[in-house]
Amino acid sequence: METTTLQLHDKVQKLIEQYTEDKKRLSELELSLTEKEKENKALKEEIAKLRQELQHADSKQTEEINNLKKRNQELEKLLDQIEGFALELDTQIDRILPKLGKPVS
């Protein structure tokens, strides 16, 4: 009986030790989980901030592209006007030159 009691006592002692180790490990894991949750929250906030900055930069770039397209259209229109003016000037010069080339009677 004494042997059975000692064996039971050893088993109970081992269970207590295992419980103590498991409880300590659980505390460590809970602490680690809390730290990971904080890191995760910080990363989510950083991602949200970067996403917002990216959207702002994208909208600014889109606005800049639209302004450049508008300016390009204006310059193309101006170039067309200059080309029209140059053509008209060339025509006028061609009309004047033959008259200048005729001898005066």
Secondary structure, DSSP 8 states (H G I E B T S, - for coil): -HHHHHHHHHHHHHHHHHHHHHHHHHHHHHHHHHHHHHHHHHHHHHHHHHHHHHHHHHHHHHHHHHHHHHHHHHHHHHHHHHHHHHHHHHHHHHHHHHHHHS---
